[in-house]
Amino acid sequence: MNPGYSELRTKYSELIFEEVKMNSQEWMALSEKVVAHTYARYPVVLVKGKGTRVWDADGKEYLDFVAGLAVCNLGHCHPKVVKAIQDQAERLIHVSNFYYIQPQIELASLLCKHSFAKKVFFCNSGAEANEGAIKLARKYAKEKMEGDKYEILTMERSFHGRTLTTLTATAQEKFHKGFAPLTPGFKYVPFNDLAAVRNAIGSKTCAVMLEPVQGEGGVNCPLEGYLKGLRELCDEKGILLIFDEVQVGMGRTGRLFAYEEEGVVPDMVTLAKSLGGGVPIGALLMKDQVAEGFKPGDHASTFGGNPLVTAAGVAAVTAILEEGMLENCRKVGGYFLLKLKEMASKFSFIQEVRGRGLILGMELKMEGGPIVKQMMEKGILINCTMGNVLRFLPPLIVKKEEVDQVVNTLEEVFRGIS
Ligand SMILES: Cc1ncc(COP(=O)(O)O)c(C=O)c1O
């Protein structure tokens, strides 16, 4: 039986003074009362994490192949990130961007050193990073392009965030419902169709924006030559190419940045999710000339790049680069892909297996939600997107044996339904 609200309140206030153990049911009951219902949550209350594992409020252990939806690329509570946060929290947590901020400068230097970028703007989330990219594309166009250009082309099945403008950039109708009027100035084209982009570019177009590998849209990889073709087309038309690497950046594909895979250099890249090893941070990486579009006062964020999150970011990026995570991602990711493809030859309801590095998708000919639930009961967290694509996003430190555990458990679940 669920406890009553007043009973929970009493326990909750006690929690502030002394540790009172509430079980999962009690936490969930309290959440239903006080937290906005914007998520259809699974009935799990996660309270602790270490590496590839998390634990719920009742002590049950899970192998985590969701990793906070590609946030915990380093695994949970990576010791270097924890130490950086502890040290920085004791020194300086926040100051205004009116002043120079040491860890912010260090993180920007690291990102510039390891990418095409010459300038970085920091914000707090993926949507904000994309919002910044969209604003900069328009501003840059006003100042540097001929005519009145403001339109941005985005791809069907894309996902760019939930602010009004980034959900407009997101070319999936289900996210638009109920929010009209949307931001003007976006046009949608099918992903992986170069000719469609060429046809859609008009006198108002200032940029093409896309995820180099689509995440929420079902783990869709670019066809060979597609990204290169887009770069050539944007150069030919004198417009900007923006890569949203919020989900696939920071090592997820086996390179620090997904654009490196095919050597296609965009004009801007947006990052967030795993950039801070788990703390909320976003970033817009820019070429020098493009960055000139923003003048002091054009764009800002109170918390953007604050000392605490950028100190965590420095630790996270350093760990990704120094601890062999990219190599591990490529090696274990390749093994995982092979194992999932082997499964596809055993179960006829698997439509396709695809992905890159450690962002892998298994498209089913049925709903994936019940599979996710059964895996969870067996102590494994996976995700489903687009209704029927099982998505696997383990931390980049994952071991082959853990992949085996997931594959074997998934086979067990599949055998139960076939
Ligand atoms: C590719 C991509 N862009 C943008 C976002 C939005 O990021 P945030 O939720 O941090 O605003 C997401 C989130 O899933 C994403 O996958």
The ligand as an SDF file (V2000), in Angstrom:
LIG
                    3D

 16 16  0  0  0  0  0  0  0  0999 V2000
   21.1170   15.3370  -31.1950 C   0  0  0  0  0  0  0  0  0  0  0  0
   20.5010   16.0540  -30.0460 C   0  0  0  0  0  0  0  0  0  0  0  0
   20.4330   17.3900  -30.0700 N   0  0  0  0  0  0  0  0  0  0  0  0
   19.8980   18.0920  -29.0590 C   0  0  0  0  0  0  0  0  0  0  0  0
   19.3780   17.4580  -27.9580 C   0  0  0  0  0  0  0  0  0  0  0  0
   18.7720   18.2520  -26.8440 C   0  0  0  0  0  0  0  0  0  0  0  0
   19.6410   18.2530  -25.7590 O   0  0  0  0  0  0  0  0  0  0  0  0
   19.1180   18.7280  -24.3170 P   0  0  0  0  0  0  0  0  0  0  0  0
   18.1370   17.7170  -23.8610 O   0  0  0  0  0  0  0  0  0  0  0  0
   20.3770   18.7450  -23.4800 O   0  0  0  0  0  0  0  0  0  0  0  0
   18.5440   20.0750  -24.4930 O   0  0  0  0  0  0  0  0  0  0  0  0
   19.4180   16.0380  -27.8960 C   0  0  0  0  0  0  0  0  0  0  0  0
   18.8460   15.3380  -26.7400 C   0  0  0  0  0  0  0  0  0  0  0  0
   18.5830   14.1700  -26.7600 O   0  0  0  0  0  0  0  0  0  0  0  0
   20.0010   15.3370  -28.9620 C   0  0  0  0  0  0  0  0  0  0  0  0
   20.0510   14.0100  -28.9700 O   0  0  0  0  0  0  0  0  0  0  0  0
  1  2  1  0
  2  3  1  0
  2 15  2  0
  3  4  2  0
  4  5  1  0
  5  6  1  0
  5 12  2  0
  6  7  1  0
  7  8  1  0
  8  9  2  0
  8 10  1  0
  8 11  1  0
 12 13  1  0
 12 15  1  0
 13 14  2  0
 15 16  1  0
M  END
$$$$
